[in-house]
Amino acid sequence: MRVYLYAGEIAQLPAEALVVTLAADRHLDDAAREVDRHCGGRLSHISHRVPHDVPLLLLTQGRIPIPRVVLVHAGDDAEIDTLAQRLCAMMVGLRVSDWAVALPAPDGALFARRMAAFLRGVAPAVGTNADRNTAQRAGMMLTFVLREGSHARFLAEQIKGGALLWRAPILEKESASR
């Protein structure tokens, strides 16, 4: 799996699917509001119907270049890795190889922690077993959508300093220790 960072407008993001989140009070996060604006308010119209434990798949009907949007409840930080596993399995089922995730976070440090937790959740889903989906999962591209400004500057500084370098054995070791 290749992992990328993207800071920019959602409408310019090259991906087959985008995961956006609802807050606990069912309000759309920044990325979801941007998608909602481009899709004529469809997300805000149905946000009250999204179950807490089931992602909702929406087709954008060409209103943005991303054909599928998955709306999920953000949950708390302890649930991010489980959410990542479920979303990865969903993307495999949909035969999506290039997907993006917009994790809600008010600052760069929290975004980095949530991104690490998400990657820990995806690591076992990508797996090393020789099953029929492993090749598809290994070839996946996952893009994290972040807010321009402080998020991007914080992550750039952390990456330059080596603080955010994840290696597959570390991810597998952390996942196995759970």
Summary of the structure (lengths in Angstrom):
residues: 178
radius of gyration: 15.6
end to end distance: 21.4
largest distance: 44.8
contacts: 536
relative contact order: 0.19
helix: 46%
strand: 19%
